Amino acid sequence: MSRWQLFHRRMGRRRFLKYAAMGAGAVTLAAACREEAAAPQATPPPAAAPGRGQGGVLVINDNGDPPSFDSTKTWGYRTHMPMSMVYPRLVKWGNGPNVGPLDYPVVPYLAAAMPEQPDATTYIFKLRPAKWENKPPLNGRPLTAEDIVKNWQRFSTEHPARLLFEDVDRVEAVAPDTARFIMRRPLGPLLAHLANHGTMYIMPYELFGTGQLEKDMWSAGPYIFKGYTVGSEERFEYNPDFFLEGFPRLSGVTIRIVPDTPTTISMLRTKQIDSTGWLANVVSPRDLSSLKGDLPNANFVRYYLSANFWLGLDLRDPVFQDKRVRQAISMAINRDDLNKVHVEGEWSLPHGYIPTFHFDPRKNEFPNARYYQFNPQEARALLRAAGHERLGPYDMYSGRIYWPEQLENAQLIQQQLRAVGIETNIKELPFAEYYSLGVVAGRWPSGMFHGNNLVGSDPNEHLTQFWLPNSPRLISPGLAPFLQQDTELLNAIERQKRELDLNRRRELIRQVVDIMAERMYNIPLVVPALYHMHQDYVREMYWISTAAPGSDWLLEPFKVSS
């Protein structure tokens, strides 16, 4: 049984059909399969919802400039955020008053309903009536299934995430309002991949290959791009022709570029920012108490930054090719102490922290979880068995990219490794270099990398993109030869991809996690707890942890007089 089928069954047919007709309305279905309770969204006094485009201009924050507006060229969250404002996806992640920030239910978006599935390898999407912005060269033309086909053709050959969809044989335009995906083999998480904030946005195919999509945007989504000032802000205005009736309620959105956390906190206090954005300069537990004191009626949503945080090793180095050394490094790390750096957190798995697919190493929920446990005596014994009393110094690349205490986290790892005889030198990288060397793929020159690749909704997003030997995004340099010989791991990854039943697939993913714990090709660390915040005058914001604000959490909100 798929996650969508489970939601459908537990909601009941009438409520299910009501949601499917709304497309982006208040979602209640995700609570049906939530494995772990998420922080509740605050409930402010009721206010009448305004009509489309009547809800004021909302200011959210980011901490840097988008490298371009085309994720095929520059894959990353700073590109995904503005793209989500103007370009639709067939399906998206749902939100609502009973949906947690990491639940990630898949719901219709440009698709009028969830796809028909006459068999395990066919998905038929009926499209809503939609059209492009009245701006040359599109001039308001209808968005049709031909757009889906041509975007698929480009995505499947050029996009950094294309490996997720290698099982798609072809996409066909059956009719102007109908697109059909034909699979080579069943793929359990196909719909989750299509909903992901970093995969296939529908863009104007007339402009493919012109370079214009890197600098400008043409809307068929909730907002129209109105301009960008480098180092300052990105501006959007509501789209009066958006395909979901009555949405968006806001008249516009400004993404304000604020480079540092202290300035962001100050601007929240003075209400120059209406809502935190996604990844950058969010509220840490350290700031929570004082900010709540200054803004007692503001809304705070606790969540885990569910990226796959890890300590990567250059596997071209003969020392790191010995499994005992990798296991020793993992067992030298006290993950509970790492969590104390940022006050709250969870232990990460190779796919980060996704509640539906989390198996807690602290509770030994898989046999090889012992390699996650802090055991410096065993770590030293493993190093001696591998012929080493001391190692290093190694460069450890890190940065201040994802949360305020990220570099402090790296410094504590440095101390913990030193305690078992491994010396490191931390090298702080700027955003662009950090992304290039460790996020897009494992390309750092030597030593170690303190990083992550992806915030995902499904483990296969990590397993396929970073753990298959033919991927252009392998997680570590030198990993491919290990994977080519590791048939046990590759077969386990393959089995979970093919399983369509959620519960059976969850157990198959547990097996993958167990195998990877014994190999320790890279070292899973911890994910910090953080807080989204929006002001008390922002109503009906059902925020979820995604880099696609335009589609996933900026349709319903509106502002009232503060």
Residue pairs with C-beta under 8 A, 6 or more apart in sequence:
1 9
1 500
1 501
1 502
1 503
2 188
2 191
2 500
2 501
2 502
3 33
3 105
3 106
3 192
3 356
3 502
4 105
4 106
4 114
4 191
6 32
6 33
6 502
7 16
7 29
7 30
7 32
7 33
7 105
8 16
8 29
10 29
10 32
10 33
11 19
11 28
11 29
11 32
15 28
15 29
16 29
19 25
19 27
19 28
19 29
19 107
20 107
20 108
20 112
20 113
20 114
22 244
23 107
23 108
23 109
23 112
23 128
23 244
24 92
24 107
24 109
24 244
24 247
24 551
24 555
24 556
25 96
25 556
26 96
26 97
26 540
26 542
26 556
27 94
27 95
27 96
27 98
27 99
27 105
27 107
27 542
28 96
28 97
28 98
28 99
29 94
29 99
29 105
29 107
30 94
30 96
30 98
30 99
30 100
30 103
30 104
30 105
31 98
31 99
31 100
31 103
33 356
33 502
34 100
34 103
34 355
34 356
35 355
35 356
35 358
36 355
36 358
37 100
38 100
38 101
38 102
38 103
38 302
38 303
38 355
39 100
39 101
39 300
39 301
39 302
39 303
41 97
41 299
41 301
41 541
41 542
41 543
42 299
42 300
42 301
43 97
44 297
44 299
44 536
44 539
47 539
47 558
47 560
49 55
49 249
49 539
49 540
49 556
49 558
50 249
50 558
51 246
51 249
52 238
52 240
52 242
52 245
52 246
52 247
52 248
52 249
53 238
53 240
53 248
53 249
53 250
53 251
54 249
54 251
54 558
55 248
55 249
55 250
55 251
55 557
55 558
55 559
56 250
56 251
56 558
56 559
57 250
57 251
57 252
57 253
57 254
57 559
58 250
58 252
58 253
58 254
58 274
58 275
58 538
58 554
58 557
58 559
59 253
59 254
59 256
59 272
59 273
59 274
59 275
60 253
60 254
60 255
60 256
60 273
60 274
60 275
60 276
60 277
60 549
61 255
61 256
61 257
61 258
61 264
61 267
61 273
61 276
61 277
61 280
61 281
62 78
62 81
62 255
62 256
62 257
62 258
62 277
62 278
62 280
62 281
63 257
63 258
63 259
63 260
63 264
63 280
63 281
64 78
64 257
64 259
64 280
64 431
65 78
65 230
65 231
65 257
66 74
66 78
66 79
66 81
66 82
66 228
66 234
67 74
67 76
67 78
67 79
67 432
68 74
68 79
68 214
68 215
69 79
69 82
69 83
69 213
69 214
69 215
69 216
69 217
69 225
70 79
70 83
70 203
70 213
70 214
71 79
71 80
71 83
71 159
71 160
71 198
71 201
72 154
72 155
72 158
72 159
72 160
73 214
74 214
75 159
75 160
75 161
75 198
75 440
76 435
76 439
76 440
77 197
77 198
77 278
77 279
77 455
77 547
80 197
80 198
80 547
80 548
81 255
81 277
81 278
81 547
81 548
81 549
81 550
82 217
82 225
82 228
82 234
82 236
82 255
83 201
83 217
83 548
83 550
84 197
84 201
84 221
84 547
84 548
84 549
84 550
84 551
84 552
85 217
85 219
85 221
85 222
85 223
85 225
85 236
85 253
85 549
85 550
85 554
86 133
86 217
86 218
86 219
86 220
86 221
86 222
86 223
86 224
86 225
86 236
86 239
86 550
87 201
87 202
87 203
87 217
87 219
87 220
87 221
88 109
88 110
88 130
88 143
88 201
88 202
88 220
88 221
88 243
88 551
89 109
89 110
89 194
89 195
89 199
89 200
89 201
89 202
89 548
89 551
90 108
90 109
90 110
90 111
90 125
90 148
90 179
90 194
90 200
90 202
91 106
91 107
91 108
91 109
91 111
91 114
91 191
91 194
91 195
92 106
92 107
92 109
92 195
92 548
92 551
92 552
93 104
93 105
93 106
93 107
93 195
93 197
93 457
93 544
93 546
93 548
93 552
94 103
94 104
94 105
94 106
94 107
95 542
95 543
95 544
95 552
95 553
95 556
96 542
97 542
99 105
99 542
99 544
100 303
100 355
100 544
101 301
101 303
101 532
101 543
101 544
101 545
102 303
102 304
102 306
102 353
102 354
102 355
102 544
102 545
103 355
103 356
103 544
104 192
104 195
104 354
104 356
104 457
104 458
104 544
106 114
106 191
106 192
106 194
106 195
107 114
107 195
108 114
109 551
110 127
110 128
110 130
110 143
110 202
110 243
111 125
111 126
111 127
111 128
112 126
112 127
112 128
113 126
114 191
115 123
115 124
115 125
115 181
115 191
116 123
116 124
116 126
117 123
117 124
118 124
120 183
120 186
120 500
121 182
121 183
121 184
121 185
121 186
122 180
122 181
122 182
122 183
123 180
123 181
123 183
123 190
123 191
124 174
124 178
124 179
124 180
124 181
125 148
125 178
125 179
125 180
125 181
126 177
126 178
127 143
127 144
127 145
127 148
127 177
127 178
127 179
128 243
128 244
129 142
129 177
129 243
130 142
130 143
130 220
130 243
131 140
131 141
131 142
131 143
131 220
131 241
132 138
132 139
132 140
132 141
132 142
132 143
132 204
132 218
132 219
132 220
133 140
133 218
133 219
133 220
133 224
133 239
133 241
134 140
134 241
135 218
137 206
137 207
138 204
138 206
138 218
140 241
142 176
143 202
143 220
144 173
144 176
144 177
145 173
145 174
145 175
145 176
145 177
145 178
145 179
146 173
146 176
146 205
147 202
147 204
147 205
148 171
148 173
148 179
148 202
149 171
149 172
149 173
149 179
150 205
150 208
151 200
151 201
151 202
151 203
151 205
152 168
152 171
152 200
153 171
154 205
154 208
155 162
155 165
155 199
155 200
156 162
156 165
156 168
159 199
159 200
160 440
160 472
160 473
161 196
161 198
161 199
161 461
161 465
163 464
163 465
163 468
163 470
163 471
163 472
163 473
164 193
164 199
164 460
164 461
164 464
164 465
165 190
165 193
165 199
165 200
167 183
167 184
167 185
167 186
167 187
167 190
167 497
168 181
168 182
168 183
168 184
168 187
168 190
169 182
169 183
169 184
170 181
170 182
171 179
171 180
171 181
171 182
172 179
172 180
172 182
173 179
174 180
181 190
183 190
185 498
186 498
186 500
187 193
187 497
187 498
188 460
188 496
188 497
188 498
188 499
188 500
188 505
189 458
189 460
189 461
189 497
192 457
192 458
192 460
192 461
193 199
193 458
193 460
193 461
194 200
195 457
196 456
196 457
196 458
196 461
197 546
197 547
197 548
197 552
198 454
198 547
202 220
203 213
203 218
204 213
204 218
204 220
207 213
207 218
216 225
217 225
219 225
219 239
220 243
221 239
221 242
221 550
221 551
222 238
222 239
222 242
222 244
222 247
222 248
222 550
222 551
222 554
222 555
223 236
223 237
223 238
223 239
223 248
223 252
223 253
223 550
223 554
224 236
224 237
224 238
224 239
225 234
225 235
225 236
226 235
226 236
226 237
226 252
227 234
227 235
228 234
228 235
231 257
232 256
232 257
233 254
233 255
233 256
233 257
234 254
234 255
234 257
235 252
235 253
235 254
235 255
236 252
236 253
236 254
236 255
236 550
237 251
237 252
238 248
238 250
238 251
238 252
239 248
242 248
244 555
247 555
247 556
248 554
248 555
248 556
249 540
249 555
249 556
249 557
249 558
250 554
250 557
250 558
250 559
253 549
253 550
253 554
255 277
256 267
256 272
256 273
258 264
258 267
258 273
258 281
260 281
261 281
261 284
261 287
261 404
263 281
264 273
264 276
264 281
265 283
265 287
265 291
267 273
268 276
268 283
268 291
268 295
268 298
268 533
268 535
269 291
269 294
269 295
271 535
271 562
274 534
274 535
274 537
274 538
274 559
275 532
275 533
275 534
275 535
275 538
275 541
275 543
275 557
276 282
276 283
276 532
276 533
276 534
277 549
278 545
278 546
278 547
278 549
279 305
279 402
279 455
279 547
280 402
281 404
282 403
282 530
282 531
282 532
282 533
283 291
283 300
283 530
283 531
283 532
283 533
284 342
284 343
284 403
284 404
284 405
284 528
284 530
284 531
285 342
285 343
285 344
285 529
285 530
285 531
286 342
286 343
286 404
286 405
288 300
288 531
291 298
291 533
292 298
292 300
295 533
295 535
295 536
297 536
298 533
298 534
298 535
298 536
299 533
299 534
299 535
299 536
299 538
299 541
300 531
300 532
300 533
301 531
301 532
301 533
301 543
302 529
302 530
302 531
303 529
303 530
303 531
303 532
303 545
304 345
304 346
304 353
304 527
304 528
304 529
304 530
305 402
305 403
305 455
305 527
305 528
305 529
305 530
305 545
306 352
306 353
306 354
306 455
306 456
306 527
306 545
307 352
307 402
307 452
307 453
307 454
307 455
307 527
308 348
308 349
308 350
308 351
308 352
308 452
308 453
308 454
308 456
308 462
308 466
308 524
309 348
309 352
309 451
309 452
309 524
309 525
309 526
309 527
310 348
310 350
310 451
310 452
310 475
310 522
310 523
310 524
310 525
311 329
311 333
311 396
311 413
311 448
311 449
311 450
311 522
311 523
311 525
312 438
312 442
312 444
312 448
312 449
312 450
312 451
312 475
312 476
312 522
312 523
313 320
313 326
313 329
313 448
313 476
313 521
313 522
313 523
314 320
314 444
314 445
314 446
314 447
314 448
314 476
314 477
314 478
315 321
315 476
315 477
315 478
315 479
315 482
315 521
316 477
316 478
317 446
317 447
317 478
319 325
319 388
319 391
320 326
320 478
321 478
321 482
322 386
323 518
323 519
323 520
324 382
324 383
324 385
324 386
325 382
325 383
325 386
325 388
325 391
326 519
326 520
326 521
326 523
327 371
327 379
327 382
327 520
328 378
328 379
328 380
328 382
328 383
328 386
328 420
329 379
329 417
329 422
329 520
329 523
330 371
330 372
330 520
330 523
330 524
331 371
331 372
331 373
331 374
331 375
331 376
331 378
331 379
331 382
332 374
332 376
332 379
332 416
332 417
332 419
332 420
332 422
333 374
333 413
333 416
333 417
333 523
333 525
334 374
334 416
335 347
335 372
335 374
335 525
335 526
336 374
337 374
337 412
337 416
338 345
338 409
338 412
338 413
338 525
338 526
339 345
339 346
339 526
339 528
341 405
341 408
341 409
341 412
342 403
342 404
342 405
342 408
342 409
342 528
342 529
343 529
344 528
344 529
345 526
345 527
345 528
345 529
346 353
346 358
346 526
346 527
346 529
347 360
347 361
347 362
347 372
347 524
347 525
347 526
347 527
348 524
348 525
348 526
348 527
349 357
349 358
349 359
349 361
349 459
349 513
349 524
350 459
350 462
350 463
350 467
350 512
350 513
350 516
350 522
350 524
351 357
351 456
351 458
351 459
351 461
351 462
351 463
351 509
351 513
352 452
352 454
352 455
352 456
352 462
352 527
353 527
354 456
354 457
354 458
354 459
356 502
356 506
357 458
357 459
357 506
357 509
359 365
359 366
359 369
359 510
359 513
361 369
361 372
361 373
361 517
362 369
362 372
363 369
364 370
365 510
366 510
366 513
366 514
366 517
367 514
368 514
368 515
368 517
368 518
369 514
369 517
371 517
371 518
371 520
372 517
372 524
376 419
376 420
379 420
380 420
380 421
383 389
383 391
383 420
383 421
383 422
388 421
389 421
390 421
390 422
390 423
391 421
391 422
391 423
392 422
392 423
392 424
393 423
393 424
393 425
394 422
394 423
394 424
394 425
394 446
394 447
394 448
395 424
395 425
395 427
395 445
395 446
395 447
395 448
396 410
396 413
396 414
396 424
396 425
396 426
396 427
396 447
396 448
396 449
396 450
397 426
397 427
397 429
397 434
397 437
397 438
397 444
397 447
397 448
397 449
397 450
397 451
398 406
398 407
398 410
398 426
398 427
398 428
398 429
398 434
398 449
398 450
398 451
399 406
399 407
399 428
399 429
399 430
399 431
399 434
400 406
400 407
400 428
401 431
401 434
401 435
402 452
403 528
403 530
405 528
406 450
407 426
407 428
409 450
409 525
409 526
410 426
410 450
411 426
413 424
413 450
413 525
414 424
414 426
417 423
417 424
418 424
424 447
424 448
426 450
429 437
434 451
436 443
437 443
437 444
437 445
437 449
438 444
438 449
438 451
438 452
438 453
439 451
439 452
439 453
440 453
440 473
441 472
441 473
441 474
441 475
442 449
442 474
442 475
442 476
442 477
442 479
443 477
444 477
449 476
450 525
453 462
453 465
453 466
453 473
453 475
454 461
454 462
454 465
454 466
455 545
455 546
455 547
456 462
459 496
459 509
459 512
460 496
460 497
463 493
463 496
463 497
463 512
464 471
464 493
464 497
465 471
465 473
466 473
466 474
466 475
467 474
467 475
467 483
467 489
467 493
467 516
468 483
468 490
468 493
469 479
469 480
469 483
469 484
469 490
474 480
474 483
475 521
475 522
476 521
476 522
479 521
482 519
482 521
483 489
483 490
486 519
488 515
489 512
489 515
489 516
489 519
492 508
492 511
492 512
492 515
493 512
495 508
495 511
496 505
496 508
496 509
496 511
496 512
499 505
499 508
532 543
532 545
534 541
534 543
534 557
535 562
536 562
537 559
537 560
537 561
537 562
538 557
538 558
538 559
539 557
539 558
539 559
539 560
540 556
540 557
540 558
541 553
541 556
541 557
542 553
542 556
543 553
544 552
544 553
546 552
546 553
